[in-house]
Amino acid sequence: MTARKGRPAIGSSQQASPSSSTASTTPAGSGRARGAGGAARDRQALPDFTRPALAPSLLAAVVLLACVAFLDSSAFVFARWGVTVLALIVLVFAIRGRVWWAAVLTAAVAVCWNPVVVLPIPGQLWAALQLVAAALFIVVGITVKVPRAAD
């Protein structure tokens, strides 16, 4: 078993390599020995992709749903800033994952919720767009997959 980038080997418990004593430390009846094979199984268990857009998109959906209540107040500007920033973060992950439809839709959300250049959209339509954008963020967060970088 080899050490990982300056850290002790996996399963070493800060001691010497356990490869010589794996058979004696394995509980009876477990049917498998621990050691180099366990590290290979852990490496195979990792998927080839990550979902980095999931957390910011869920946060954006929460902000959108929570801020439906104060669409007409002056505090909605802060919600617009939050949604715009989170949409741009999700946009970067969608581009990295090469999910072009998600990139286009999150760019549209970033433009519509932009607090600097405000689009004149009526109240009920804006409330409906809040719900549609929240659902869009949830779908985009689940579908955007970015390949893992090879170590």
C-alpha positions as a Markdown table, in Angstrom:
| # | Residue | x | y | z |
|---|---|---|---|---|
| 1 | Met | 0.0 | 0.0 | 0.0 |
| 2 | Thr | 1.5 | 3.4 | -1.0 |
| 3 | Ala | 1.2 | 6.6 | 0.9 |
| 4 | Arg | -1.0 | 9.4 | -0.5 |
| 5 | Lys | 0.7 | 12.7 | -1.2 |
| 6 | Gly | 2.5 | 13.2 | 2.1 |
| 7 | Arg | -0.1 | 11.4 | 4.2 |
| 8 | Pro | 0.1 | 7.9 | 5.7 |
| 9 | Ala | -1.2 | 5.0 | 3.8 |
| 10 | Ile | -5.0 | 4.3 | 3.9 |
| 11 | Gly | -5.9 | 2.2 | 6.9 |
| 12 | Ser | -2.5 | 2.6 | 8.5 |
| 13 | Ser | -3.7 | 4.3 | 11.8 |
| 14 | Gln | -0.5 | 6.3 | 11.7 |
| 15 | Gln | 1.6 | 3.1 | 12.0 |
| 16 | Ala | 3.7 | 1.0 | 9.7 |
| 17 | Ser | 2.2 | -0.7 | 6.7 |
| 18 | Pro | -0.4 | -3.2 | 7.9 |
| 19 | Ser | 0.0 | -5.5 | 4.9 |
| 20 | Ser | 1.9 | -8.1 | 6.9 |
| 21 | Ser | -0.7 | -8.4 | 9.6 |
| 22 | Thr | -3.9 | -8.0 | 7.6 |
| 23 | Ala | -4.9 | -11.7 | 7.9 |
| 24 | Ser | -4.6 | -11.7 | 11.7 |
| 25 | Thr | -6.5 | -8.5 | 12.2 |
| 26 | Thr | -9.4 | -9.4 | 10.0 |
| 27 | Pro | -12.4 | -10.5 | 12.0 |
| 28 | Ala | -13.4 | -14.1 | 11.7 |
| 29 | Gly | -16.2 | -14.8 | 9.2 |
| 30 | Ser | -15.8 | -11.5 | 7.3 |
| 31 | Gly | -14.7 | -13.4 | 4.2 |
| 32 | Arg | -12.3 | -10.7 | 3.0 |
| 33 | Ala | -8.9 | -9.3 | 4.0 |
| 34 | Arg | -8.2 | -5.6 | 4.3 |
| 35 | Gly | -5.3 | -4.0 | 2.6 |
| 36 | Ala | -4.4 | -3.0 | -0.9 |
| 37 | Gly | -7.6 | -4.5 | -2.3 |
| 38 | Gly | -9.7 | -2.2 | 0.0 |
| 39 | Ala | -8.0 | 0.9 | -1.4 |
| 40 | Ala | -8.7 | -0.2 | -5.0 |
| 41 | Arg | -12.4 | -0.8 | -4.1 |
| 42 | Asp | -12.6 | 2.7 | -2.6 |
| 43 | Arg | -11.1 | 4.2 | -5.7 |
| 44 | Gln | -13.6 | 2.3 | -7.9 |
| 45 | Ala | -16.5 | 3.3 | -5.8 |
| 46 | Leu | -16.0 | 7.0 | -6.6 |
| 47 | Pro | -18.1 | 8.2 | -9.5 |
| 48 | Asp | -16.4 | 9.7 | -12.5 |
| 49 | Phe | -18.3 | 13.0 | -12.0 |
| 50 | Thr | -19.3 | 15.5 | -9.3 |
| 51 | Arg | -22.4 | 17.7 | -8.9 |
| 52 | Pro | -20.9 | 21.0 | -7.9 |
| 53 | Ala | -23.9 | 23.0 | -9.0 |
| 54 | Leu | -26.3 | 21.2 | -6.6 |
| 55 | Ala | -25.6 | 23.3 | -3.5 |
| 56 | Pro | -25.7 | 26.7 | -5.1 |
| 57 | Ser | -28.8 | 25.8 | -7.1 |
| 58 | Leu | -30.6 | 24.5 | -4.1 |
| 59 | Leu | -29.7 | 27.7 | -2.2 |
| 60 | Ala | -30.9 | 29.8 | -5.1 |
| 61 | Ala | -34.2 | 27.9 | -5.1 |
| 62 | Val | -34.6 | 28.5 | -1.3 |
| 63 | Val | -33.9 | 32.2 | -1.8 |
| 64 | Leu | -36.4 | 32.4 | -4.7 |
| 65 | Leu | -39.1 | 30.6 | -2.8 |
| 66 | Ala | -38.6 | 32.6 | 0.4 |
| 67 | Cys | -38.5 | 36.0 | -1.3 |
| 68 | Val | -41.9 | 35.6 | -3.1 |
| 69 | Ala | -43.4 | 37.1 | 0.1 |
| 70 | Phe | -41.7 | 40.5 | -0.3 |
| 71 | Leu | -41.7 | 41.1 | -4.1 |
| 72 | Asp | -42.9 | 44.7 | -3.7 |
| 73 | Ser | -40.6 | 45.7 | -0.8 |
| 74 | Ser | -37.2 | 47.4 | -1.0 |
| 75 | Ala | -35.5 | 44.3 | 0.5 |
| 76 | Phe | -36.2 | 42.4 | -2.7 |
| 77 | Val | -33.0 | 44.0 | -4.1 |
| 78 | Phe | -30.9 | 41.8 | -1.8 |
| 79 | Ala | -32.8 | 38.8 | -3.0 |
| 80 | Arg | -32.1 | 39.8 | -6.6 |
| 81 | Trp | -28.4 | 40.2 | -5.8 |
| 82 | Gly | -28.3 | 36.7 | -4.2 |
| 83 | Val | -30.1 | 35.0 | -7.1 |
| 84 | Thr | -27.9 | 36.7 | -9.7 |
| 85 | Val | -24.7 | 35.7 | -8.0 |
| 86 | Leu | -25.9 | 32.1 | -7.4 |
| 87 | Ala | -27.1 | 31.9 | -11.1 |
| 88 | Leu | -23.6 | 33.0 | -12.3 |
| 89 | Ile | -22.0 | 30.4 | -10.0 |
| 90 | Val | -24.3 | 27.7 | -11.4 |
| 91 | Leu | -23.6 | 29.0 | -14.9 |
| 92 | Val | -19.9 | 28.4 | -14.5 |
| 93 | Phe | -20.5 | 24.8 | -13.4 |
| 94 | Ala | -22.9 | 24.3 | -16.3 |
| 95 | Ile | -20.3 | 25.4 | -18.7 |
| 96 | Arg | -17.6 | 23.2 | -17.1 |
| 97 | Gly | -20.0 | 20.3 | -17.3 |
| 98 | Arg | -20.9 | 21.2 | -20.9 |
| 99 | Val | -24.6 | 21.3 | -20.3 |
| 100 | Trp | -25.4 | 24.0 | -22.7 |
| 101 | Trp | -29.2 | 24.3 | -22.2 |
| 102 | Ala | -28.6 | 24.8 | -18.5 |
| 103 | Ala | -26.0 | 27.4 | -19.2 |
| 104 | Val | -28.4 | 29.3 | -21.4 |
| 105 | Leu | -31.2 | 29.1 | -18.9 |
| 106 | Thr | -29.1 | 30.2 | -15.9 |
| 107 | Ala | -27.7 | 33.1 | -18.0 |
| 108 | Ala | -31.3 | 34.2 | -18.7 |
| 109 | Val | -32.1 | 34.0 | -15.0 |
| 110 | Ala | -29.0 | 36.1 | -14.2 |
| 111 | Val | -30.1 | 38.7 | -16.7 |
| 112 | Cys | -33.7 | 38.8 | -15.5 |
| 113 | Trp | -32.8 | 39.0 | -11.8 |
| 114 | Asn | -30.1 | 41.5 | -12.4 |
| 115 | Pro | -30.5 | 44.3 | -9.7 |
| 116 | Val | -28.5 | 46.9 | -11.7 |
| 117 | Val | -30.6 | 46.9 | -14.9 |
| 118 | Val | -34.2 | 46.1 | -13.7 |
| 119 | Leu | -36.6 | 44.6 | -16.1 |
| 120 | Pro | -40.2 | 46.0 | -15.8 |
| 121 | Ile | -42.1 | 42.8 | -15.1 |
| 122 | Pro | -45.6 | 43.0 | -13.4 |
| 123 | Gly | -46.1 | 41.5 | -9.9 |
| 124 | Gln | -48.1 | 38.3 | -10.6 |
| 125 | Leu | -45.9 | 37.4 | -13.6 |
| 126 | Trp | -42.8 | 38.0 | -11.5 |
| 127 | Ala | -44.2 | 35.8 | -8.7 |
| 128 | Ala | -44.8 | 33.0 | -11.2 |
| 129 | Leu | -41.3 | 33.5 | -12.7 |
| 130 | Gln | -39.9 | 33.1 | -9.1 |
| 131 | Leu | -41.5 | 29.6 | -8.9 |
| 132 | Val | -40.4 | 28.6 | -12.4 |
| 133 | Ala | -36.8 | 29.7 | -11.7 |
| 134 | Ala | -36.8 | 27.8 | -8.4 |
| 135 | Ala | -37.8 | 24.6 | -10.2 |
| 136 | Leu | -35.3 | 25.4 | -12.9 |
| 137 | Phe | -32.5 | 25.7 | -10.4 |
| 138 | Ile | -33.4 | 22.4 | -8.8 |
| 139 | Val | -33.4 | 20.6 | -12.2 |
| 140 | Val | -30.2 | 22.2 | -13.3 |
| 141 | Gly | -28.5 | 21.4 | -10.0 |
| 142 | Ile | -29.4 | 17.7 | -10.4 |
| 143 | Thr | -28.5 | 17.4 | -14.1 |
| 144 | Val | -25.2 | 19.3 | -14.2 |
| 145 | Lys | -22.3 | 16.8 | -13.8 |
| 146 | Val | -18.7 | 17.9 | -14.0 |
| 147 | Pro | -16.1 | 15.2 | -14.7 |
| 148 | Arg | -13.6 | 14.6 | -11.9 |
| 149 | Ala | -10.1 | 15.8 | -12.4 |
| 150 | Ala | -7.6 | 13.0 | -12.8 |
| 151 | Asp | -5.2 | 13.0 | -9.8 |
